């Protein structure tokens, strides 16, 4: 019996939504619905678009029970999933998503156009027109559009901000910004940022979201290589534990970061300055359609992930020391996840993750391991649990030092349909089950399909 849930059923375009069929049940006792049932999603948004990395259509997704879509245009969309078991039995479920027109939601002075050169060609009718970035408080409830081809300073979207869009207007190259910060390391209330979209910008430095927030969309941005370090070019809630421990709000007043969408960004790093390409943690976390590669450390490192969807990305690898990963997913421990930080803290295990249709590695990737979904190492930090992970239909590209495509370690882990670009058999294994501090009930079963 198919089930279908969505992180949102309405919102302003571009609207990012994760779809979740993990509640599906099966009457076949020999199979686990997360791993053995196949799910085909249709998003009702067929504009003939395909993912550059996988070549697959953006309007559909097949494989594991999690998927995601960005609705660029206003309208009403019917999203459908078909769940098919190994005996050929199937069930369908559908829901409706309503997408609003940003020109209506942010009509009149709800939109602010910014051009230092006072060139407002292409600015929406009725919008405010200014020649300098507005103050931080001005972003709340507004759409701020920066003139293409111009350079701006840093943008701060403060604690308490909701329903914010930052984007571009006019023609030409993406507007250049030094950095964007959402929220603060010193929150004084539970009004954490919500519903913030940052799109079509050229970042000269970093994007940072320090503590917690919900409904973030980082969309179609370009990141220049860092010129100093240490930095994380895209940093999602990596300072959450520090923030909780060093501020006046009690832990129970914090929620886990949720509904985080990192979609179609381009990021090129450097092996010279100390940095990670992207790092983060959260729930209902989507990393989709990005092209990221080369870092002094890891290209993408996810400290913990609950209901994660990592798909259609090119994660190319390449590091300073050759012992890093294009993709690394681990966790905070063995605990149960709860949206309330006061209950689960930072010690929850990563659960329900689909990693599919990605290009992982590169001919210039100097690392020996391309990726890992397991404890971060085999030392004191190896008591980290992952469960219900599907690694499917990825294409691995070997570099000169590659000997292992992917390590999967946890309980109920699936590998299926993965290939190597050179025609060889990808080396996907459990590192000889040698994570000695991981309890035995967190090891396997492993499903190879």
N, C-alpha and C positions, 0 to 999 in steps of 0.2 A: 504494500500500500504506500504509494508515493506521498511525501509531504514536501511542502515548499514554503519557506519563510524568506522575508526580505528585511534588510536593515532599514529600509525606508520605502514607503509607498507613495510619497509625494515630495516635491521639492523643486528648486529652481535649476534650470539648465545652466551649465552642464551638471547633471545629477549622477553621482556615482552610487551604485547599489551593489551590495553583495547578496547573492542568492544561496540559500542553505537548504539542502535536502537531507541533512543528516538524521532527521527524525523518521525517515523511511523505514518501514519494517518488512520483513520477509518471512514467509511461512516455511521456507526451506531451512531445516535445522543445521545443515552442513555449511551454511555460508553466513558471512558477516555482512550486513548491508553496506557498511562503509567501504568495504574492500571488494566484495564480489558482485554487488549490483552495479550496473553501468547506468550512468545518468546522461541524458541528452537534453540540454537547455536550448530554448529558442527565446530570444529577447524581444521579438516583435518589432525590430528596428532595422530592417534590411535596406541598407543604402548601398550595397555592393562593395563594402569596405572590407579589407583584409589586414591581418597583422603582418607587418613587414618581416618579422623574424620567422614565424612558423608558416606564413602563407595561408593560414586558416581564416575563415570568415569571422568578422567581429560579431555577427548577429547570432552566433550559435557556439556551443561548447559541449564537448562530449568527454566523458571519463568519470572522474570522481564526483562526490556529492556537493562540492562547493564550486561556485563560479561567480563572475562579476561582470558588470557592464556599465559604461558611461553613456548616458542619454544626452546627446549634444543639443537636440532640438526639442522645443516644447511640443507637447501632444500627450495622447493617451496610448499606453503600450500594454499589450497583453503578453505576459511572460509565462512560458509553459515549460514543464519538465516531464520527461518520460523516464521512468525507472524500469529497467529490464533485468530480470534475474537470470541465472545461468541455465535455467530450464526453458527460457524464452518467454516466460510470463512477464507481463508489464502492467504498469499503472501510470496514470497521468494526473497532473495537478497544475492549476494555473492561478495567477494573481494579476491584478491590474496596477500599473504604476502611472501616476499623473505627474507630468513634467511641466513646470510653469515657465513663462517667457520672462527672461531677465529684464527686458526692456519695459515690461509692465511692473514687475516686482520692484525694480529700482528706477521707476519713472521720475522725470523732472530732476530735482536736485538730490534725489537718491543716488544719482550717478555723478561722480566728480572726474572730469578729464584734466590731466596734468601735462603741460608742455612748457618747458623752460623757454622755448623759442616762440611761444604763443601761436603755435600752429595747431588749430583745432579742427582741421579738416577730417571728417570721419567721426567726430564726436557725436554721440546721440543727441537728438534734438531736445532742448530743455535742460540739458545737464549743466552743472556748474563748470566753469572754466577757470583754472588757476595755473599759475606759472611756477609753483613750488609744491613739494609734497605736503599734504595736509598734516595737521597734528595727529598724534596717535589716536586720540579720542574720536576723531572724525571718521575713522574706519568703521565704527560700530554701526551695523545696519545699512551699510552703503556698498556700492560698487565703485572702486577707484580704478580708473583706466589710465595707463601711462602711454605717452606718445612713442610710437615705434621709431627707432633710430636714435633715440636720445638716451642719455646716461643720468641715473639718479643715485642718491645715497642709499642708506639703510632704511628699511621699513620696520616699524614695530607695531604689531597688532596686540593691544594690551589685554591683560586679564579682564574677563567680563565681556569681551566682544562676542557678538553673535551675528550670523547672517551677513558675512563679509565676502566680497569677491574682489580680488586684485588681478587685473589683466591688462590688455593692450588695446589701443585703437590706432587707426590710421594704417599706412602701408609701410613696408620696408622691414628691416631687421628688428628682432625682438628688443624691447626696451631693456637696457642694462641696469641692474640694481646691485649694490654692494652685497647686501644680505637681507634676509627676512627673518624676523623673530616673532613667534606666536606665543603669547603667555609670558609668564615670569617665573623665576626661581624663588620668589617670595610672595606666594599667593596669600591674600588676606581674607578671602571668602571662598565659598564653593561655586562661585559663578565662573567656572572654567570655560575657556573659549569653546564655541560650538558653531558648526556649519561655516567653515572657512575654506574658500577655494583660492589657490594661488596658481595662475596659469599664464603661459605664453611669455615668460620672462627669461632673460639671460642673467644668471647669477654669476657675479664675479667672485663671490666668496661662498657663503653657506646659507642653508635653511636650517633653522633650529626651533624645535618645539620641546621645551625643557621638561615639563611635568606631565600633565594630563590634559586631554581635550577629547572632543568627539566630533565626528563628521568633518574630517580633513580631506581635501582633495588637492594634491600637488600634481599639476597636469601640464604636460607639453612644455616643460621648462628645459633650458640648457644650462649646464654648469661648467664653468671654466676650470682648468686645473688649479689647485691651490698654490699660492706663492709663499705660504708660510705654514707652520704647523706647531703643535699637533692640532688637527681639526677633523671633524667628520662632516663631509660635504652635505649630506642629508641626515639630520639627527632627530629621531623621533622618540621622545620620552626617555632618553638614556640617563637623565639625571633625576628620574622620579624618586628613587630611594633616598637620594641626598635631600631632595626638596621636602619629602615627608619627615625626615629625621631632623631637619634644621629650621622648621617653621612652626608657627603657633597652632595651625589647624591640626586636629587629631587625625590619626591614620584612617579612622572610619569615615571621615569627611571627604576622602579622596576616592574617586572611581578609577578603575584601570583605563588607560587610553583605549578608545574604541572607535570603530568605523574609520579606519585610516586607509587612504587610497593614494598610492604612489604610482602614477600612470603616465606612460609615454614620455618620460624624461630622458634626456641625453646627458651623460656624465662621463667625463674623461679626467682621470687623475694623473698622478705623477709618482714615480718611485723615489723622488728626491726628498720631498717634505713628508713628515710623519702625519699620516691621515688614513682614515677609512672612507670608502666611497659612500656607503650608507649603513647606518646602524639604527636599531629601534626595537621596540617591544609593544605589544598590545593585543587586543582582541578584535575580531572581525577586521582583519588586517589584509590588505590586498596590495601586491606588488606586481604590476602587469604592464607589459608592452614597453618596458624601459630598455635602454641600451647603455650599459655601464661597464667600465673596464679600466684596469690599471690603477693600483693604489699602493702606497707604501706598506699597508697591511692588507686587510680583506676588502674585496669589492663590496660585498653585502654581508653584514653580520646581524642576525636577528637574535637578540638576547633571550627572548621568549615570545611565543606566538600561540594564540588560541583562535581556532577557526581561521586559519591562514590560507590564502590563495596566491600562489606564486606562478605566473604563467606568461608565456609569449615574450619573455625577456631574452635579451642577449647579455649574459653576464660573463665577461671575457677573461677575468683573472689577470695575472701579472702583478708581482709584488717585489719588494726590495730584497727579501731574503729567500724566496722560493719555497717557503713552508706555510703559506697562507692558502686561502680558498676564494674561488669566485663566488661561492654561496656557502654560508655557515649558519645553521639553525641549531640552537641548543635551548636550554631552559634555566629556570631559577632553582629547580629542585624536584621534589616528588609530590608536592602538595596538590590539592584540588584547586581548580580555578574558581574565583568568585569576582564579580564585577566590583565589589566593595574591597578596596585595598586593605581595610582594617581586618578583613576576614582571611584573605589569601596572601596579603603582603607581596613579596617578590619571590616567594619560594614555590610558586606553582609550576607544574609540569606543562610543557607544550603539548597541545592536543588538537587533533582534527586539522590536518594540513594537507593540501594538495599542491604538488610541485609538478607542473605539466607543460609540455610543448615549449620548453625553453631551449635556447642555444647556450650551452655551458662550456666554458673554456675557449681557447683561441690558439692559433699556431704560435703566437708569441708568449703564451702563458708559461711562465717558468716554474710554476708550482708543481709539486709531485702529486698532490691530491686536488681534484677540481672542486669537489663539494662534500659537505657532510651534513647529515641530519642526525645528531646524536650528542652525547656529552662533549664538552669543549675539549677535553683531553683525557688522558688515562691516569691522571694524578689525583690530588685531593679534590679537584673540581668535577670528577667524573660521576658524582652522585646526582645526576641530572636526568630527569625522566622525559621521554617523548613517547607518545602513543597515538595510534591511528594516523599514520602518515602514508600518503600515496605518492610515489615517484613514477611518473608515467610519460611516455612519448617524448622524452627529451632527447636532443641530439648533442652528443659530446664531441668537442674538438680537442685533440691532443696537442700539447706543446712539447718541446724537446725533452722535458723531465717528467712527463706524466707517466705514472704507473698505476694510479687508481682513479677511476672516474668519480665514484661516490661511495661514501660510508653511510650506511643506515644502521642505527642502533637504537632499539627501544622495543616496545611491545606492540604487536599488530602493525607491522610495517610491510608495505607492498611495493614491489618493483615490477613494472610491466611495460613492454613496448619501447624501452629505451635503446638507442642505437649510437654507433660511432660514425662520424662523418667520413672516416677513411674505410668504412666497411668492416672493421674489426669488431670483436665482441667487447662491450664495455665491462670493465672490472668494477662491479658493484658488490660490496661485501660488508661483513660486520667487524672488520679489523680483528678477526680471529676471536671474537667475543671476549676481548681482553680487558674490558672496563671493569676492573676488579672491585670497585666500590659500588657498582650498580647492582641492586638486589636482583636475584635470579628471576623474580616474577616481573621484572621490567625488561627482560630479554626474550624477544620473540613472542608469538610465532612470526616468521617471515614468510610472506607469500610472493612467490615468483610466478608470474602468469604470462 
